[in-house]
C-alpha cells in the first residue's frame, strides 16, 4: 500500500524557517507528482505547492510564492518543503500527497499532517 508520512513541523517565530519532509513507501516514487496542502482550523484546505515526477516542474500558491521551495530526492523517496520568511497566517497542519495519472484518471495518496505553528 502507498504510505506517506509528513514530518518536520514545529513552533517557529515570524520570519523563521522550517523544512518539512514527506517520506513515501509502497509506490514507485519517481512516477508520482508530490505536493503539499495545508489547512488551518475553520479554513478551507489550500494547495501550496506541487512538484512533478521526472521533469520536476514546480508550482506554488500565491500565498507562498517567493517564500517556500519544494524539492524531491528520488533516491530517498522523499520530498521536501523549505519554508522561509514564515508568517502568522502560515500556521496550519501541512499534508503531503502523491499523485499518479493514467488512462483511468488521477490516483492520489495522502499522508498524515504535521503541525506548523508560527508565533512570537
SERO-4910 file (N, C-alpha, C, O; in steps of 0.05 Angstrom, whole numbers):
BEGIN
 pado doro    nc1    nc2    nc3   cac1   cac2   cac3    cc1    cc2    cc3    oc1    oc2    oc3
  Unk    A     17    -24      0      0      0      0     17     25      0     39     25     11
  Unk    A      7     45    -12     21     71    -13     18     85     14     -4     87     25
  Unk    A     41     93     25     40    108     50     58    132     48     80    131     37
  Unk    A     48    154     59     63    179     60     64    188     89     44    186    103
  Unk    A     86    199     97     89    209    124    102    236    124    125    239    115
  Unk    A     87    256    133     98    283    134    110    288    162    100    277    182
  Unk    A    132    303    163    145    309    188    160    335    185    162    346    163
  Unk    A    170    345    208    186    369    208    172    394    218    185    415    220
  Unk    A    147    392    225    133    415    235    142    422    263    157    407    276
  Unk    A    134    445    272    142    454    298    134    483    303    118    494    288
  Unk    A    145    495    323    139    522    331    162    540    322    185    535    328
  Unk    A    155    561    307    176    580    298    165    608    301    141    612    302
  Unk    A    183    627    303    176    655    304    171    666    276    181    656    257
  Unk    A    155    687    274    152    700    248    179    708    236    197    717    250
  Unk    A    182    703    211    207    707    197    226    683    198    246    683    184
  Unk    A    219    663    213    236    639    215    231    620    193    217    625    174
  Unk    A    245    597    195    244    577    174    240    549    185    247    543    208
  Unk    A    228    532    169    225    503    175    228    488    149    222    499    127
  Unk    A    237    464    150    237    446    127    220    421    134    226    406    153
  Unk    A    199    417    119    182    394    121    191    372    103    202    377     81
  Unk    A    187    347    111    194    324     95    169    307     90    151    306    107
  Unk    A    169    294     68    147    275     61    161    250     51    171    249     29
  Unk    A    160    230     68    173    204     62    152    185     51    130    182     63
  Unk    A    158    172     29    139    155     15    148    126     15    172    121     14
  Unk    A    129    108     15    135     80     12    112     66     -2     90     77     -3
  Unk    A    117     43    -13     96     28    -26     88     38    -54     66     32    -64
  Unk    A    105     54    -66    100     65    -93    126     68   -108    148     69    -96
  Unk    A    124     70   -134    147     78   -150    149    108   -149    136    122   -164
  Unk    A    165    117   -131    165    146   -124    170    164   -148    157    185   -151
  Unk    A    187    156   -166    194    172   -189    170    178   -207    170    198   -222
  Unk    A    150    161   -206    127    164   -224    105    183   -213     86    189   -227
  Unk    A    108    192   -189     88    208   -176     95    237   -174    118    244   -167
  Unk    A     76    254   -179     78    282   -170     74    283   -140     58    268   -129
  Unk    A     88    301   -127     86    304    -98     78    333    -92     89    351   -104
  Unk    A     60    336    -74     51    363    -68     45    366    -39     45    347    -23
  Unk    A     39    391    -32     32    398     -4      7    415     -3      3    433    -19
  Unk    A    -10    408     15    -33    424     23    -30    432     52    -14    421     67
  Unk    A    -45    452     60    -47    459     88    -75    466     95    -91    474     78
  Unk    A    -81    463    120   -108    470    130   -106    481    158    -95    468    176
  Unk    A   -117    504    162   -119    516    189   -147    512    199   -166    509    183
  Unk    A   -151    511    225   -178    508    236   -198    528    226   -192    552    226
  Unk    A   -221    518    217   -241    536    207   -237    547    179   -252    563    169
  Unk    A   -216    538    166   -209    548    139   -208    525    119   -205    502    127
  Unk    A   -212    532     94   -211    512     73   -182    502     68   -163    516     73
  Unk    A   -181    478     59   -155    466     52   -143    482     28   -158    488      9
  Unk    A   -118    487     30   -104    504     10    -81    489     -2    -63    479     12
  Unk    A    -81    487    -29    -57    476    -42    -35    496    -42    -40    519    -50
  Unk    A    -12    488    -33     10    508    -31     33    502    -51     47    520    -58
  Unk    A     37    477    -58     59    471    -76     57    443    -88     44    426    -76
  Unk    A     69    440   -111     70    413   -123     95    411   -140    104    431   -152
  Unk    A    106    388   -141    129    382   -159    123    357   -175    114    337   -164
  Unk    A    128    359   -201    121    337   -218    142    314   -216    161    317   -201
  Unk    A    137    293   -231    155    270   -229    182    274   -242    200    285   -229
  Unk    A    184    266   -267    211    266   -279    222    293   -286    246    298   -283
  Unk    A    205    311   -296    216    337   -304    218    356   -281    230    378   -284
  Unk    A    207    349   -258    209    365   -234    200    394   -237    212    412   -224
  Unk    A    180    398   -253    169    425   -254    154    430   -228    144    412   -216
  Unk    A    153    455   -220    142    462   -194    120    484   -198    120    499   -217
  Unk    A    103    485   -178     83    506   -177     78    513   -148     84    497   -130
  Unk    A     69    538   -144     64    548   -117     38    564   -116     31    577   -135
  Unk    A     25    562    -93      3    580    -89     13    609    -84     35    613    -75
  Unk    A     -5    628    -91      3    656    -89     12    663    -61     29    680    -57
  Unk    A      0    651    -41      6    659    -13     34    651     -4     44    662     16
  Unk    A     47    633    -19     73    624    -10     95    629    -31    118    623    -26
  Unk    A     88    640    -54    108    645    -74    130    663    -64    125    683    -51
  Unk    A    155    655    -70    178    670    -61    187    664    -33    209    673    -25
  Unk    A    172    648    -19    179    641      9    183    611     13    200    603     29
  Unk    A    168    595     -2    170    566      1    183    554    -24    180    564    -46
  Unk    A    198    532    -20    211    518    -41    206    488    -38    212    477    -18
  Unk    A    195    476    -59    191    447    -59    213    433    -74    223    444    -94
  Unk    A    221    410    -65    241    394    -79    236    365    -73    219    358    -57
  Unk    A    251    348    -87    248    319    -82    275    306    -86    291    314   -102
  Unk    A    279    284    -72    302    267    -74    292    239    -80    284    225    -62
  Unk    A    293    232   -105    281    206   -113    297    182   -102    287    160    -99
  Unk    A    323    187    -96    339    165    -85    330    159    -56    336    137    -46
  Unk    A    317    177    -43    308    174    -16    278    171    -14    267    169      8
  Unk    A    264    172    -36    235    171    -36    223    192    -18    204    187     -3
  Unk    A    234    216    -19    227    237     -1    224    264    -16    241    270    -33
  Unk    A    204    279     -9    201    306    -19    203    325      5    199    317     28
  Unk    A    210    350     -2    214    370     19    199    395     13    194    402    -10
  Unk    A    193    410     34    182    436     31    198    455     50    195    454     74
  Unk    A    215    471     38    230    490     53    213    515     56    205    527     36
  Unk    A    209    523     80    192    546     86    208    568     99    219    564    121
  Unk    A    210    590     86    225    613     96    206    637    100    184    637     89
  Unk    A    216    656    115    200    681    120    172    675    129    153    686    118
  Unk    A    170    657    148    144    648    157    128    670    169    138    688    183
  Unk    A    102    669    164     83    689    175     63    675    193     60    651    193
  Unk    A     50    691    209     30    681    228      9    665    213      0    644    222
  Unk    A      1    674    189    -20    661    174    -11    635    161    -28    621    150
  Unk    A     14    628    164     24    602    155     18    580    174     22    556    168
  Unk    A      8    587    198      2    567    218    -20    549    207    -42    558    200
  Unk    A    -15    523    207    -34    503    196    -22    476    199      1    472    206
  Unk    A    -39    456    194    -29    429    191    -22    425    161    -39    431    144
  Unk    A      1    415    156     11    412    129     10    382    121     20    365    136
  Unk    A     -2    377     98     -5    350     88      9    347     62      9    365     45
  Unk    A     22    324     58     33    318     31     16    298     17      2    282     30
  Unk    A     18    298     -9      4    279    -25     21    270    -48     40    284    -56
  Unk    A     15    246    -59     28    235    -82      6    229   -103    -14    217    -96
  Unk    A     11    237   -128     -9    233   -148      3    221   -174     24    230   -183
  Unk    A    -11    202   -184     -4    189   -209    -28    188   -227    -50    181   -219
  Unk    A    -24    195   -252    -46    196   -272    -41    175   -293    -19    171   -302
  Unk    A    -63    161   -299    -63    143   -322    -89    145   -336   -104    164   -332
  Unk    A    -95    126   -354   -119    129   -371   -145    127   -354   -166    136   -364
  Unk    A   -144    117   -330   -168    116   -314   -173    141   -298   -194    145   -287
  Unk    A   -153    159   -297   -155    183   -282   -132    187   -263   -111    175   -266
  Unk    A   -137    204   -243   -116    210   -223   -119    192   -199   -141    186   -190
  Unk    A    -97    184   -189    -96    167   -165    -79    181   -144    -55    187   -149
  Unk    A    -90    187   -121    -78    204   -102    -77    190    -75    -96    179    -66
  Unk    A    -54    192    -62    -50    182    -35    -43    206    -17    -28    224    -25
  Unk    A    -53    205      7    -49    227     26    -34    217     50    -37    194     59
  Unk    A    -17    234     61     -4    229     86    -18    243    109    -34    261    105
  Unk    A    -11    235    133    -20    249    156     -4    275    159     19    276    151
  Unk    A    -16    294    171     -5    321    171     16    325    193     19    309    212
  Unk    A     31    347    190     49    356    210     43    385    216     38    401    198
  Unk    A     42    392    242     33    419    250     55    439    250     77    434    261
  Unk    A     50    461    237     68    484    237     54    507    251     32    515    244
  Unk    A     67    517    272     56    539    287     76    562    286     99    560    294
  Unk    A     67    585    276     83    609    274     73    628    295     50    638    293
  Unk    A     89    635    314     80    652    336    105    665    349    126    653    350
  Unk    A    101    689    358    122    703    373    121    696    402    138    707    418
***
